[in-house]
Structure formats: C-alpha cells, structure tokens
Amino acid sequence: MAIDFFQAKCQSATNERVFGIHDTPPATLVFENSDDWHVWIDNPYMKEITHTAIDACLGIPHAEGERCESMITYEDVLMFVELKDRGGGRWAGKARDQLINTIALFKRNANIVPYVKRYGHIANKQRPHFKAGGMKFRQEFEDKTGFILRVSDVIKID
C-alpha cells in the first residue's frame, strides 16, 4: 500500500513570522500560548510553509514502524520533525530512529528529488538545550538518510 505524504486533510499552510507546533496528536500548528508549543518556528522572511501531520493523521499502518510527528515543506526544503516531552534518558536515540524510519517511508512512497535541502529535526520540550550525542550522533543520521540532523527547540525557516 502506497503512503500519500501529501494528504490535504493532514496539511496546513502559513506564512506567520512566529508560531509553534503542538503534538496534540496529530501535531498541529499553534499561533497562541507559546508555553504549549513543543517547538518554536522562527520564520523571519514570512515564507509560505506547509505543515503535514504524519503520526495519527496519514494512516500509516503500525506494521511500518514508528514515525515522526510532522513534515515541513517550503521552496526546495523538506524537513521531518520529531517532538518529545521527556526529561529521562534515551529519548534522543528513539527520536532519531523515528525520523530514520519516516524518511525511509517517504523515499519509498514519494518523490524526494525536488527537495534539495533535507533535514531531520528533534525538539524536546523538557530538554530544549540538550546536545544530543554530538557529531557522531548527527553523522550516523546523515550517513543513513542523506539528511542533516538538527536538535533544537527552535526551527529556523531561512
């Protein structure tokens, strides 16, 4: 069964300067109550971005493995976002694995060619300044996916 990563019912678009994503589920864009945001989006050039809720929206069968919460697309950028709200250990590795699996599903079911800039992004509301595993952690991710990994409580739209 092919997975449609661009289902209109799971998408929302905005060009707001500052907003957030909250993992309801499904993950949704939020424009008020920044204390509720799992990740802060900084869009200084007010670019039109499309947010797609993946987990709990696209109907991906559980047999396909765990997947991340969201996908953000704009211009030639493709970004998968995993949101956590944990203080304990091992959340970063689990988040990375969810991103890796989701990227593999996307590559199998969608055209990745139009997206020149490709990112995986992990945000943990309880550990906003966590330095996840350093260079080795990020390099392993890039080697497996071809995507650059970012770990931060802010996503910068540039």
C-alpha positions as CSV (number, residue, x, y, z in Angstrom):
1,M,0.0,0.0,0.0
2,A,1.4,3.4,-1.0
3,I,1.5,6.1,1.6
4,D,0.4,9.5,0.5
5,F,2.5,12.0,2.4
6,F,0.6,15.0,0.9
7,Q,-3.0,14.3,2.1
8,A,-4.8,17.6,2.2
9,K,-6.7,16.7,5.4
10,C,-3.3,16.5,7.2
11,Q,-1.9,19.7,5.9
12,S,-2.0,23.4,6.9
13,A,-0.1,26.3,5.5
14,T,1.1,29.6,7.0
15,N,3.4,32.5,6.4
16,E,3.3,33.7,10.0
17,R,6.5,35.1,11.4
18,V,6.4,33.1,14.7
19,F,4.4,30.1,15.6
20,G,4.7,26.6,17.1
21,I,3.9,23.0,16.7
22,H,2.0,21.2,19.4
23,D,1.8,17.4,19.5
24,T,-2.0,17.1,20.1
25,P,-2.0,14.3,18.3
26,P,-2.0,14.8,15.5
27,A,0.6,17.6,15.5
28,T,-0.9,20.9,14.8
29,L,0.3,24.5,14.1
30,V,-0.4,26.8,17.0
31,F,-0.3,30.6,16.9
32,E,-1.0,31.5,20.6
33,N,0.0,30.2,24.0
34,S,3.7,29.7,23.3
35,D,4.0,27.7,26.6
36,D,2.1,24.9,24.8
37,W,4.5,24.7,21.9
38,H,6.7,21.7,21.6
39,V,8.9,23.5,19.0
40,W,9.1,27.2,18.2
41,I,9.1,28.1,14.4
42,D,11.0,31.3,13.5
43,N,10.0,32.4,10.0
44,P,11.6,35.9,9.7
45,Y,11.1,36.2,5.9
46,M,7.4,35.1,6.3
47,K,7.8,32.3,3.8
48,E,4.8,30.2,3.0
49,I,5.4,26.8,4.7
50,T,3.3,23.7,4.6
51,H,3.0,21.6,7.7
52,T,1.9,18.0,7.3
53,A,0.8,16.0,10.4
54,I,2.2,12.5,9.9
55,D,1.6,10.4,13.0
56,A,-2.1,10.0,13.9
57,C,-3.1,11.6,10.6
58,L,-1.7,9.9,7.4
59,G,-3.0,6.4,8.4
60,I,0.4,4.7,8.1
61,P,-0.1,1.1,9.2
62,H,1.6,0.2,12.6
63,A,3.5,-2.6,10.7
64,E,5.5,0.2,9.0
65,G,7.1,1.1,12.3
66,E,7.2,4.2,14.4
67,R,7.1,7.5,12.6
68,C,7.7,11.2,13.5
69,E,5.0,13.8,14.1
70,S,5.4,16.2,11.3
71,M,6.8,17.2,7.9
72,I,7.5,20.8,6.9
73,T,8.0,21.7,3.3
74,Y,8.7,25.1,1.6
75,E,10.6,26.0,-1.5
76,D,13.2,23.2,-2.0
77,V,13.3,22.3,1.7
78,L,12.0,19.0,3.2
79,M,12.1,18.6,7.0
80,F,10.8,15.9,9.2
81,V,10.1,16.8,12.8
82,E,10.0,14.6,15.9
83,L,8.6,16.1,19.1
84,K,9.4,14.9,22.6
85,D,8.3,16.0,26.0
86,R,10.6,13.9,28.2
87,G,13.2,14.5,30.9
88,G,14.5,11.0,31.1
89,G,17.2,9.2,29.0
90,R,17.2,7.6,25.6
91,W,14.7,9.9,24.1
92,A,17.1,11.3,21.5
93,G,18.0,7.9,20.1
94,K,14.4,6.9,19.9
95,A,13.6,10.2,18.2
96,R,16.4,9.7,15.7
97,D,15.1,6.2,14.9
98,Q,11.6,7.5,14.3
99,L,13.0,10.1,11.9
100,I,15.1,7.5,10.1
101,N,12.1,5.2,9.6
102,T,9.8,8.1,8.4
103,I,12.4,9.2,5.9
104,A,12.8,5.7,4.5
105,L,9.0,5.5,4.1
106,F,8.9,8.9,2.4
107,K,11.7,7.8,0.0
108,R,9.8,4.6,-0.8
109,N,6.5,6.4,-1.4
110,A,7.2,9.9,-2.6
111,N,9.5,11.9,-4.9
112,I,12.4,13.3,-2.9
113,V,14.1,14.9,-5.9
114,P,12.5,18.4,-5.7
115,Y,13.8,18.8,-2.2
116,V,17.5,19.9,-2.3
117,K,17.7,20.8,1.3
118,R,16.8,17.9,3.6
119,Y,16.6,18.0,7.4
120,G,15.6,15.9,10.3
121,H,14.7,17.9,13.4
122,I,14.3,16.8,17.0
123,A,12.8,19.0,19.7
124,N,12.2,18.1,23.3
125,K,10.1,20.5,25.3
126,Q,11.6,19.4,28.6
127,R,15.2,19.5,27.4
128,P,15.3,22.5,25.0
129,H,19.1,22.9,25.0
130,F,20.1,19.3,25.0
131,K,23.2,18.5,22.9
132,A,22.2,15.1,21.5
133,G,25.3,12.9,21.2
134,G,27.5,15.3,19.4
135,M,28.9,14.9,15.9
136,K,28.8,11.1,15.9
137,F,25.1,11.1,16.6
138,R,24.5,13.5,13.7
139,Q,26.9,11.9,11.3
140,E,25.3,8.5,11.7
141,F,21.9,10.0,10.9
142,E,23.3,11.8,7.8
143,D,25.0,8.6,6.6
144,K,21.8,6.6,6.9
145,T,19.4,9.1,5.5
146,G,21.2,11.8,3.5
147,F,19.5,14.4,5.7
148,I,21.1,16.8,8.1
149,L,20.0,16.4,11.7
150,R,19.2,19.3,14.0
151,V,18.4,19.1,17.7
152,S,16.9,22.3,19.0
153,D,13.7,23.9,20.4
154,V,13.6,26.3,17.5
155,I,13.2,25.6,13.8
156,K,14.6,28.5,11.7
157,I,12.9,29.0,8.3
158,D,15.6,30.6,6.1
